Amino acid sequence: MIESLKRSFGCGEVNKDSLGKVITLVGWLATRRDHGGLIFVDLRDRSGLMQVVFNPEKAAEAHKLAHSLRSEFVIGVTGTVVERTPETINPQMPTGKYELQVDKLQILNKAKGLPFMLDEGGSVDEELRLKYRYLDLRRPETLAKFKMRDDITFAMREFLHKNGFYEIETPILTKNSMEGAREFLVPSRMHEGKFYALPQSPQIYKQLLMAGGVEKYFQLARCFRDEDLRADRQPEFTQLDMEMSFVNEKDVQALMEELFVFMFKKVLNKDLPVPFPHMSYEDAFKDYGSDKPDVRFELKIHDYSPLFKDSELSFLKAVISKGGKVGGLCVSQHEFTRSQLDKWVDVATKLGAKGLLWIRFKEDGSVESPVSKFLPADFLEQVKSVYPNITAGDTLFLIAGNYTDAWPLLGRLRLALAKDLNLIDTNKFDLLWVDSFPMFEFDDENKRWHATHHPFTSPQNTEETDPSKVIARAYDLVCNGMELGGGSVRIHEKELQEKVFDLMGIDKATSEKMFGFLLEAQELGFPPHAGIALGLDRLIMLLTGSSSIRDVIAFPKTQRGHDALMEAPTSVDNAALKEYGLLKKITAK
């Protein structure tokens, strides 16, 4: 009977202390090898692999039954742990010195032919893997990512509890707001024609917890955003959400650095240098073309506009005369072939650039370029006046345009070059703070200002009335070119909150309708407070070297937002629509 099986321990936990003992192992059949007489099986559970041996001379009944075993059968085996002979030791397996001589075999469940072989899962179409995600999860490399996720979340909780934080849940069904991204709406049956919204984040709730005197709050919060997906986005995701009262940005940042030092040491046994460096948004954009720069390698962007102000190259001169810039990247110690240079022109075009100009400096100081005849003889010396480190043999890649358009293109080109030329140390974790963000960004389509982070962020220059000049007390934590999290000092005074709404073009009637409860709370003893939210999925993606956060979410959506396993979203029948008061709206439409 299945009930009689009692597992002794995990397959991957067999060691020298197990020698000579009779034990029971359970798990999935990973591989089966029939050597005529002996049958060898690698038995797998989440702890690892163990070789088990069926010998007809020692257990004829078990050996006979073993002939029927196939991949992913769920079995239980009882037997004696023995040492392998020296020539059969497998040094690639932690249990490779031992094997289980089976006395008894039970087949707990059979498996039909699999839609894909688990050891080939990495090369299988992602849609198929996600459709059979429970099979994909059995792969040791997949399970290892969730072990990492569990270790990190446990370390987070341990650290924050030691530092006096309360873990508090906030509602999932909440109010439609104007925080930023598009929200998912949920119809209410009891309040016909009205909707809940799924939270983009617990932002307002955690601020209200500060109004409630909680002082230190955290939550591993589920968040929902109805936006276009990419490798580091999902419609539902998890973040470490934190808020503290009576603190400023330096307090939040210092605590986060302590948390990361604790997590990295406890889980990865790595020492992180602190404090993390700081970089202003302005410098990050100027040098890297991004607000989340990858600083594991140099290759900074430089402004070469002064060299082309009076150039014979009319297209560059025209860009500069209209207020644009000519930015460039200088690649040293690498000799590109002509075909490689042409390839980079194509890469830049695919990244969105209208063109890419390359200039190569020969050993004699002369230049090679499609526009070399328009460049002065002493061009290398002129370039040195802008970028002193340039030398013969270096290659310049230039993009011209508006600063806000050209620099992000150079930033993406910088990353592409670094990956292609192996400039990135993939074993490093370079963490830094990016701060001093613009408070607002202008929406050309709707002709209004939006909050860069969210409208509850406190400005540095509170007296400024020009939205384009307001700087936020906001900060992002960046690692290896990925934004792990962001936070800010919040507004706790009604007068300042109303001023921010006004700069965004939100009138008093609208602000009262949307956020009246918050404005009232700010008049009832609201303490100064600040916080941060850290993307847990992104962090685990980074720590496990995964290419997508889908790899570290148990049951993710595809890049099209489709649940391939459950086949969601689905249509709903008319009876259900009618119950929610939606049928007549659809019919009228």
C-alpha positions as CSV (number, residue, x, y, z in Angstrom):
1,M,0.0,0.0,0.0
2,I,1.2,3.5,-0.8
3,E,0.4,4.6,2.8
4,S,3.1,2.2,4.1
5,L,5.8,4.2,2.5
6,K,7.8,6.5,4.8
7,R,10.6,8.4,3.1
8,S,13.8,8.3,5.0
9,F,15.2,11.5,3.5
10,G,15.8,13.2,0.2
11,C,17.5,11.5,-2.7
12,G,20.2,14.1,-2.8
13,E,20.9,13.8,1.0
14,V,22.4,10.3,0.9
15,N,25.9,10.4,2.3
16,K,28.6,8.2,4.0
17,D,26.5,8.1,7.2
18,S,23.8,6.2,5.2
19,L,26.2,3.4,4.2
20,G,24.9,0.0,5.2
21,K,21.5,1.4,6.3
22,V,18.1,0.3,4.9
23,I,16.3,3.4,3.7
24,T,13.3,4.4,1.6
25,L,13.5,7.0,-1.1
26,V,10.7,8.4,-3.3
27,G,10.7,10.6,-6.3
28,W,10.6,10.7,-10.1
29,L,12.4,8.4,-12.4
30,A,14.9,10.7,-14.3
31,T,16.8,8.1,-16.3
32,R,16.7,4.3,-16.7
33,R,19.5,2.1,-18.0
34,D,19.0,-1.6,-18.6
35,H,22.3,-3.5,-18.7
36,G,20.8,-6.9,-19.4
37,G,20.9,-8.2,-15.8
38,L,21.1,-5.1,-13.7
39,I,18.8,-2.1,-14.2
40,F,20.0,1.3,-13.1
41,V,17.7,4.2,-12.3
42,D,18.5,7.8,-11.4
43,L,15.8,8.7,-8.9
44,R,15.1,12.5,-8.5
45,D,13.4,14.6,-5.9
46,R,13.9,18.3,-5.2
47,S,17.0,17.5,-3.1
48,G,18.9,15.9,-6.0
49,L,19.6,12.5,-7.6
50,M,20.4,9.1,-6.3
51,Q,21.3,6.0,-8.3
52,V,19.3,2.9,-7.4
53,V,20.1,-0.6,-8.7
54,F,17.7,-3.4,-9.4
55,N,19.5,-6.8,-9.2
56,P,17.5,-9.9,-10.2
57,E,19.6,-12.1,-7.8
58,K,18.8,-9.9,-4.8
59,A,15.2,-8.8,-5.4
60,A,13.7,-10.7,-8.4
61,E,10.2,-9.2,-7.9
62,A,11.4,-5.6,-7.8
63,H,13.7,-6.3,-10.8
64,K,10.8,-7.7,-12.8
65,L,8.6,-4.7,-12.0
66,A,11.5,-2.3,-12.9
67,H,11.3,-3.4,-16.5
68,S,8.0,-1.4,-16.8
69,L,9.5,1.8,-15.5
70,R,9.6,4.9,-17.8
71,S,10.6,8.5,-17.5
72,E,8.8,10.5,-14.8
73,F,7.1,7.5,-13.2
74,V,6.7,8.3,-9.5
75,I,8.1,5.5,-7.5
76,G,9.2,4.5,-4.0
77,V,12.2,2.2,-3.3
78,T,13.5,0.5,-0.2
79,G,17.0,-0.9,0.0
80,T,20.5,-0.8,1.4
81,V,23.0,2.0,0.7
82,V,26.3,0.7,-0.6
83,E,29.5,2.2,-2.0
84,R,29.9,2.2,-5.7
85,T,33.0,0.5,-7.1
86,P,35.8,3.1,-7.8
87,E,35.4,2.9,-11.6
88,T,31.7,3.7,-11.4
89,I,31.9,6.7,-9.1
90,N,30.2,9.8,-10.6
91,P,32.0,12.9,-9.4
92,Q,29.4,15.2,-11.0
93,M,26.7,14.0,-8.4
94,P,26.9,14.8,-4.7
95,T,25.7,11.3,-4.1
96,G,27.9,9.8,-6.8
97,K,29.9,7.6,-4.5
98,Y,26.8,5.6,-3.4
99,E,23.9,3.6,-4.8
100,L,20.9,2.0,-3.4
101,Q,20.6,-1.8,-3.8
102,V,16.8,-2.1,-4.1
103,D,14.8,-4.7,-2.2
104,K,11.3,-3.3,-2.8
105,L,9.8,-1.2,-5.5
106,Q,6.4,0.5,-5.5
107,I,5.0,2.4,-8.5
108,L,3.0,5.3,-7.0
109,N,2.0,6.7,-10.4
110,K,2.7,6.2,-14.0
111,A,3.5,8.9,-16.7
112,K,2.5,8.8,-20.3
113,G,4.9,10.1,-23.0
114,L,6.0,13.7,-22.0
115,P,5.3,16.7,-24.3
116,F,9.0,17.4,-24.0
117,M,12.0,15.8,-22.3
118,L,13.0,17.6,-19.1
119,D,16.7,17.5,-19.7
120,E,16.0,19.4,-23.0
121,G,13.7,21.9,-21.3
122,G,16.1,24.9,-21.9
123,S,15.7,24.5,-25.7
124,V,12.0,23.9,-25.8
125,D,9.6,26.6,-27.0
126,E,8.6,28.7,-24.0
127,E,4.9,28.6,-24.7
128,L,5.1,24.8,-24.5
129,R,7.0,24.9,-21.3
130,L,4.5,27.3,-19.7
131,K,1.6,25.2,-20.8
132,Y,3.2,22.3,-18.9
133,R,4.8,24.5,-16.2
134,Y,4.4,21.8,-13.6
135,L,6.8,19.6,-15.7
136,D,9.2,22.5,-16.2
137,L,9.2,23.1,-12.5
138,R,10.6,19.6,-11.9
139,R,13.8,20.5,-13.7
140,P,16.6,20.9,-11.1
141,E,17.8,24.2,-12.6
142,T,14.2,25.6,-12.3
143,L,13.7,24.3,-8.7
144,A,17.0,25.9,-7.8
145,K,15.7,29.3,-8.7
146,F,12.7,28.9,-6.4
147,K,15.0,27.7,-3.6
148,M,16.9,30.9,-4.1
149,R,13.7,32.9,-4.0
150,D,12.7,31.2,-0.8
151,D,16.1,31.9,0.8
152,I,16.0,35.6,-0.2
153,T,12.4,36.2,1.1
154,F,13.2,34.4,4.3
155,A,16.3,36.6,4.8
156,M,14.2,39.7,4.1
157,R,11.7,38.8,6.7
158,E,14.4,37.9,9.2
159,F,16.2,41.2,8.7
160,L,13.2,43.4,8.8
161,H,11.7,41.7,11.9
162,K,15.0,42.2,13.7
163,N,14.8,45.9,12.7
164,G,11.3,46.4,14.2
165,F,9.1,46.2,11.1
166,Y,5.5,44.9,11.2
167,E,4.4,42.8,8.3
168,I,1.0,44.0,7.3
169,E,-1.2,43.0,4.3
170,T,-3.1,45.7,2.4
171,P,-6.2,45.2,0.2
172,I,-6.2,43.7,-3.3
173,L,-9.6,45.0,-4.2
174,T,-9.1,48.8,-4.1
175,K,-10.0,52.1,-5.8
176,N,-9.2,53.2,-9.3
177,S,-6.5,55.9,-9.0
178,M,-4.2,58.0,-11.1
179,E,-0.9,56.6,-9.9
180,G,0.6,55.9,-13.3
181,A,0.3,52.6,-15.1
182,R,-3.0,51.3,-16.5
183,E,-4.9,49.3,-13.9
184,F,-6.9,46.0,-14.0
185,L,-10.6,46.6,-13.2
186,V,-12.9,44.1,-11.4
187,P,-16.7,44.6,-11.7
188,S,-18.7,44.6,-8.5
189,R,-21.8,42.4,-8.3
190,M,-23.2,44.1,-5.2
191,H,-22.5,47.6,-6.6
192,E,-23.8,47.4,-10.2
193,G,-21.9,49.5,-12.7
194,K,-19.0,50.1,-10.3
195,F,-15.5,48.6,-10.3
196,Y,-12.7,47.8,-8.0
197,A,-9.1,48.2,-9.2
198,L,-6.3,45.7,-8.6
199,P,-3.4,47.7,-6.9
200,Q,-0.5,48.8,-9.0
201,S,1.3,49.0,-5.6
202,P,0.2,49.4,-2.0
203,Q,1.4,53.0,-2.2
204,I,-1.4,55.0,-0.6
205,Y,-2.3,52.2,1.9
206,K,1.3,52.1,3.3
207,Q,1.3,55.9,3.6
208,L,-2.0,55.6,5.6
209,L,-0.4,53.0,7.8
210,M,2.1,55.7,8.7
211,A,-0.8,58.0,9.5
212,G,-2.0,55.1,11.8
213,G,1.2,55.1,13.8
214,V,2.7,51.8,12.5
215,E,6.0,53.6,11.9
216,K,7.8,50.6,10.3
217,Y,5.8,48.5,7.8
218,F,6.8,45.9,5.2
219,Q,4.9,43.5,2.9
220,L,5.7,41.0,0.2
221,A,3.0,42.6,-1.9
222,R,1.2,41.4,-5.0
223,C,0.9,44.2,-7.6
224,F,-0.9,44.4,-10.9
225,R,-0.3,46.5,-14.0
226,D,-2.1,46.3,-17.3
227,E,0.8,47.3,-19.5
228,D,2.8,46.0,-22.4
229,L,5.1,43.2,-21.3
230,R,8.8,42.5,-21.8
231,A,11.5,40.3,-20.2
232,D,11.4,42.1,-16.8
233,R,7.6,42.8,-16.7
234,Q,4.6,40.7,-15.8
235,P,0.9,41.8,-15.4
236,E,1.2,40.5,-11.8
237,F,4.4,40.6,-9.8
238,T,5.7,40.7,-6.2
239,Q,7.6,43.5,-4.5
240,L,9.1,44.0,-1.1
241,D,7.2,47.1,0.0
242,M,8.5,49.2,2.9
243,E,7.6,52.4,4.6
244,M,9.0,54.3,7.7
245,S,8.0,57.3,9.7
246,F,10.3,60.1,10.9
247,V,13.0,59.3,8.4
248,N,14.6,60.9,5.3
249,E,16.1,59.4,2.1
250,K,19.4,58.7,3.7
251,D,17.8,56.6,6.4
252,V,15.9,54.5,3.9
253,Q,19.0,54.0,1.7
254,A,21.2,53.0,4.7
255,L,18.6,50.4,5.8
256,M,18.4,49.0,2.3
257,E,22.2,48.7,2.1
258,E,22.2,46.8,5.4
259,L,19.5,44.5,4.1
260,F,21.4,43.8,0.9
261,V,24.6,43.1,2.8
262,F,22.7,40.7,5.1
263,M,20.9,38.9,2.2
264,F,24.0,38.5,0.0
265,K,26.1,37.2,2.9
266,K,23.5,34.9,4.2
267,V,22.3,33.5,0.9
268,L,25.2,33.9,-1.5
269,N,28.1,34.2,1.0
270,K,29.2,37.3,-0.8
271,D,30.4,40.5,0.8
272,L,29.0,43.7,-0.6
273,P,31.0,47.0,-0.2
274,V,29.0,49.8,1.4
275,P,27.9,52.5,1.1
276,F,26.6,52.1,-2.4
277,P,27.7,54.9,-4.7
278,H,25.3,57.6,-5.7
279,M,24.7,59.1,-9.1
280,S,22.4,61.9,-10.1
281,Y,19.8,61.2,-12.8
282,E,21.5,64.0,-14.9
283,D,24.9,62.3,-14.7
284,A,23.4,58.9,-15.4
285,F,21.7,60.1,-18.5
286,K,24.7,62.1,-19.7
287,D,27.3,59.3,-19.3
288,Y,25.2,56.2,-19.9
289,G,22.0,57.3,-21.7
290,S,19.9,55.6,-19.1
291,D,18.5,56.2,-15.6
292,K,19.5,52.6,-14.7
293,P,23.2,52.5,-15.9
294,D,25.2,49.3,-16.0
295,V,28.5,50.4,-14.5
296,R,30.3,47.1,-14.6
297,F,32.3,48.5,-17.6
298,E,33.4,51.9,-18.6
299,L,32.5,52.9,-22.2
300,K,30.8,56.2,-21.3
301,I,29.0,58.4,-23.8
302,H,30.8,61.7,-24.6
303,D,29.4,64.8,-26.3
304,Y,31.4,65.4,-29.5
305,S,29.2,68.3,-30.7
306,P,31.9,71.0,-30.5
307,L,34.0,69.1,-33.1
308,F,31.2,69.4,-35.7
309,K,29.8,72.8,-35.0
310,D,31.6,74.2,-38.1
311,S,32.0,70.9,-39.9
312,E,31.7,70.3,-43.6
313,L,29.4,67.5,-42.7
314,S,26.1,69.4,-43.3
315,F,23.8,66.8,-41.7
316,L,25.7,67.0,-38.4
317,K,26.0,70.8,-38.6
318,A,22.3,71.0,-39.1
319,V,21.5,68.9,-36.1
320,I,23.7,71.1,-33.9
321,S,22.2,74.3,-35.3
322,K,18.8,73.1,-34.3
323,G,19.9,72.5,-30.7
324,G,20.7,68.9,-31.1
325,K,23.9,67.1,-30.1
326,V,26.4,64.6,-31.5
327,G,27.1,61.9,-29.0
328,G,29.6,59.0,-29.3
329,L,31.2,55.9,-27.9
330,C,34.9,55.3,-28.2
331,V,35.9,51.6,-28.4
332,S,39.5,50.9,-27.5
333,Q,41.8,47.9,-28.0
334,H,39.6,46.3,-30.6
335,E,40.1,46.2,-34.3
336,F,36.8,46.1,-36.3
337,T,36.7,44.7,-39.8
338,R,34.8,46.7,-42.4
339,S,31.9,44.1,-42.3
340,Q,31.7,44.4,-38.5
341,L,31.5,48.1,-38.7
342,D,28.7,47.8,-41.3
343,K,27.0,45.3,-38.9
344,W,27.0,47.9,-36.1
345,V,25.4,50.4,-38.5
346,D,22.6,47.9,-38.9
347,V,22.4,47.3,-35.2
348,A,22.0,51.0,-34.4
349,T,19.3,51.3,-37.0
350,K,17.4,48.4,-35.5
351,L,17.7,50.1,-32.1
352,G,15.9,53.1,-33.5
353,A,18.7,55.3,-34.8
354,K,18.4,57.1,-38.1
355,G,22.0,56.3,-38.7
356,L,25.4,55.6,-37.2
357,L,28.7,57.2,-38.2
358,W,31.9,55.4,-37.5
359,I,35.4,56.8,-37.5
360,R,38.4,54.6,-37.1
361,F,41.8,56.1,-36.1
362,K,44.8,54.4,-37.8
363,E,48.2,53.9,-36.1
364,D,49.6,56.9,-38.1
365,G,46.8,59.2,-36.8
366,S,44.9,59.3,-40.0
367,V,41.2,58.5,-40.1
368,E,39.1,55.9,-41.9
369,S,35.4,56.6,-42.2
370,P,32.7,56.9,-44.9
371,V,33.1,60.7,-44.3
372,S,36.9,60.8,-43.9
373,K,37.3,63.3,-46.8
374,F,35.2,65.8,-44.9
375,L,37.3,65.5,-41.7
376,P,40.4,67.7,-41.0
377,A,43.9,66.2,-41.1
378,D,44.4,66.8,-37.3
379,F,41.0,65.3,-36.4
380,L,42.5,62.9,-33.9
381,E,44.1,65.8,-32.0
382,Q,40.8,67.7,-32.1
383,V,39.0,64.6,-30.6
384,K,41.6,64.5,-27.8
385,S,40.5,68.0,-26.8
386,V,37.0,66.5,-26.0
387,Y,38.1,63.0,-25.0
388,P,41.8,63.0,-23.9
389,N,42.0,59.2,-23.5
390,I,41.5,58.4,-27.2
391,T,44.5,56.9,-29.0
392,A,45.4,55.6,-32.4
393,G,43.6,52.3,-33.1
394,D,40.4,53.4,-31.4
395,T,37.0,53.6,-33.1
396,L,34.3,56.2,-32.6
397,F,30.6,55.5,-33.0
398,L,28.5,58.6,-33.4
399,I,24.8,59.3,-33.3
400,A,23.3,62.8,-33.8
401,G,19.9,64.1,-32.8
402,N,18.0,65.7,-29.9
403,Y,19.7,65.0,-26.6
404,T,16.7,63.2,-25.2
405,D,16.4,61.0,-28.3
406,A,20.1,60.4,-29.2
407,W,21.5,59.5,-25.7
408,P,19.1,56.6,-25.0
409,L,20.1,55.2,-28.4
410,L,23.7,55.5,-27.5
411,G,22.9,53.9,-24.2
412,R,21.4,50.8,-25.9
413,L,24.3,50.7,-28.4
414,R,26.7,50.8,-25.5
415,L,25.1,47.7,-23.9
416,A,25.1,45.9,-27.3
417,L,28.8,46.6,-27.9
418,A,29.7,45.6,-24.3
419,K,27.9,42.2,-24.7
420,D,29.4,41.6,-28.1
421,L,32.9,42.5,-27.0
422,N,32.7,40.7,-23.7
423,L,33.3,43.8,-21.6
424,I,30.9,42.8,-18.9
425,D,32.1,40.9,-15.8
426,T,29.0,38.8,-15.3
427,N,30.2,37.7,-11.8
428,K,29.9,41.2,-10.4
429,F,27.0,42.8,-8.7
430,D,27.4,46.6,-9.0
431,L,24.7,48.4,-6.9
432,L,24.2,52.1,-6.9
433,W,21.7,54.7,-6.1
434,V,20.3,57.0,-8.8
435,D,18.6,60.1,-7.4
436,S,17.7,63.8,-8.1
437,F,15.1,62.8,-10.7
438,P,12.9,65.3,-12.4
439,M,9.7,65.5,-10.5
440,F,7.5,65.7,-13.6
441,E,7.6,64.6,-17.3
442,F,5.5,66.2,-20.0
443,D,2.9,64.1,-21.9
444,D,3.0,65.4,-25.4
445,E,-0.1,63.5,-26.4
446,N,-2.3,64.8,-23.6
447,K,-0.5,68.1,-23.1
448,R,-0.1,67.8,-19.4
449,W,2.5,67.0,-16.8
450,H,2.7,63.6,-15.1
451,A,4.6,62.6,-12.0
452,T,7.8,60.7,-12.9
453,H,7.5,58.4,-9.9
454,H,4.1,59.1,-8.4
455,P,2.2,62.2,-7.3
456,F,2.9,61.6,-3.6
457,T,6.6,62.2,-3.9
458,S,8.0,65.2,-2.1
459,P,9.9,67.8,-4.2
460,Q,13.4,69.0,-3.2
461,N,12.6,72.6,-4.3
462,T,9.2,73.1,-2.8
463,E,8.9,76.7,-3.9
464,E,9.5,76.1,-7.6
465,T,6.4,76.7,-9.8
466,D,7.8,75.6,-13.2
467,P,7.2,71.8,-13.4
468,S,10.2,71.3,-15.7
469,K,12.5,72.5,-12.9
470,V,11.2,70.6,-9.9
471,I,13.5,67.9,-8.6
472,A,12.0,65.0,-6.7
473,R,13.2,63.5,-3.4
474,A,13.2,60.2,-5.2
475,Y,15.8,57.4,-5.5
476,D,16.2,54.2,-7.5
477,L,18.3,51.2,-6.5
478,V,20.1,49.9,-9.6
479,C,22.1,46.8,-10.1
480,N,23.9,45.7,-13.3
481,G,21.8,48.0,-15.5
482,M,18.5,46.9,-13.9
483,E,16.2,48.9,-11.7
484,L,15.6,46.8,-8.7
485,G,13.5,49.3,-6.8
486,G,12.5,52.8,-6.3
487,G,11.3,55.0,-3.5
488,S,11.0,58.5,-2.2
489,V,10.3,60.8,0.7
490,R,6.5,61.3,0.6
491,I,4.4,64.4,1.0
492,H,2.8,64.5,4.4
493,E,1.3,68.0,4.3
494,K,-2.0,68.8,2.5
495,E,-0.9,72.2,1.2
496,L,2.1,70.7,-0.6
497,Q,0.1,67.8,-1.9
498,E,-2.5,70.1,-3.4
499,K,0.3,72.2,-5.0
500,V,1.7,69.0,-6.7
501,F,-1.8,68.1,-7.9
502,D,-2.1,71.6,-9.3
503,L,1.2,71.4,-11.2
504,M,-0.1,68.2,-12.8
505,G,-3.3,69.9,-13.9
506,I,-5.5,68.1,-11.4
507,D,-8.2,70.4,-10.2
508,K,-9.5,70.4,-6.6
509,A,-12.7,68.7,-7.4
510,T,-10.8,65.8,-9.1
511,S,-8.2,65.6,-6.3
512,E,-10.9,65.5,-3.7
513,K,-12.8,62.8,-5.6
514,M,-9.7,60.6,-6.1
515,F,-7.7,61.3,-3.0
516,G,-10.0,63.1,-0.5
517,F,-9.3,60.5,2.2
518,L,-5.5,61.1,1.8
519,L,-5.8,64.9,1.9
520,E,-8.0,64.6,5.1
521,A,-5.5,62.3,6.7
522,Q,-2.8,64.9,6.0
523,E,-4.7,67.3,8.3
524,L,-5.1,64.8,11.1
525,G,-1.5,64.4,12.3
526,F,0.3,62.8,9.4
527,P,4.0,62.1,10.3
528,P,6.9,62.7,7.9
529,H,7.7,59.4,6.1
530,A,9.6,57.7,3.3
531,G,9.8,54.3,1.8
532,I,10.8,52.1,-1.1
533,A,9.6,49.1,-3.1
534,L,11.9,46.4,-4.4
535,G,11.0,44.2,-7.3
536,L,11.4,40.7,-5.9
537,D,11.0,38.9,-9.2
538,R,13.7,41.2,-10.8
539,L,16.1,40.6,-7.9
540,I,15.7,36.8,-8.2
541,M,16.1,37.0,-12.0
542,L,19.4,38.9,-11.4
543,L,20.7,36.6,-8.7
544,T,20.0,33.4,-10.7
545,G,21.2,34.8,-14.0
546,S,17.8,34.3,-15.7
547,S,17.0,36.0,-18.9
548,S,13.3,36.8,-17.9
549,I,11.3,37.2,-14.7
550,R,9.0,34.5,-16.2
551,D,11.7,32.1,-15.2
552,V,11.4,32.9,-11.5
553,I,7.6,33.2,-11.2
554,A,5.9,29.8,-10.5
555,F,3.1,30.3,-12.9
556,P,3.8,33.3,-15.2
557,K,2.0,34.7,-18.1
558,T,3.5,34.7,-21.6
559,Q,4.9,37.8,-23.2
560,R,1.4,38.4,-24.6
561,G,-0.2,38.2,-21.1
562,H,-1.6,34.7,-21.7
563,D,-1.8,32.0,-19.1
564,A,-0.8,29.0,-21.3
565,L,-1.5,26.5,-18.5
566,M,-5.0,27.7,-17.4
567,E,-5.8,29.2,-20.9
568,A,-6.7,32.5,-19.3
569,P,-8.1,35.1,-19.9
570,T,-11.3,33.4,-21.1
571,S,-14.6,34.6,-22.3
572,V,-17.5,34.7,-19.8
573,D,-21.0,33.5,-20.6
574,N,-23.9,35.9,-20.7
575,A,-25.4,34.7,-17.5
576,A,-22.3,35.8,-15.6
577,L,-22.1,39.1,-17.4
578,K,-25.8,39.8,-16.6
579,E,-25.2,39.1,-12.9
580,Y,-22.5,41.8,-12.9
581,G,-24.6,44.2,-14.8
582,L,-22.3,44.1,-17.8
583,L,-24.4,42.4,-20.4
584,K,-26.6,45.4,-21.2
585,K,-23.5,47.6,-21.5
586,I,-22.0,45.2,-24.0
587,T,-25.3,44.9,-25.9
588,A,-25.7,48.7,-26.1
589,K,-22.2,49.0,-27.4
